[in-house]
Amino acid sequence: MSHSATYRAVLFGPNPIAAGTEVELEYIDGEYQDVIVLEAVEDTETITRTYKRGRETDEPIPYRFVEEDVAEAYGEADVPN
């Protein structure tokens, strides 16, 4: 681990946004982040993607895609009658 406040990570997932994209992340309490959550707004939808860190310790640290949640800004509630 370096003495800087950030480290390099690379995101891997099923979409172009996470196709080996390198990002810089901050250490949390001096440790690598175990889970990162990224949000993107496309049209009227907010897309939340979750990534988990693997066991590797050489930078860039790989994070693997685990979940995606899409919320429409003006969508109707999904409530059964």
URHU-V807891 format. One record per helix or strand of 3 or more residues. SS is the DSSP state (a for helix, b for strand). FROM is the first residue (numbers start at 1). LEN is the number of residues. If there is no record, write none. Layout:
ss: {SS:SS}
from: {FROM:FROM}
len: {LEN:LEN}
This chain:
ss: {b:a:b:b:b:b}
from: {6:16:19:35:45:61}
len: {7:3:8:8:9:12}
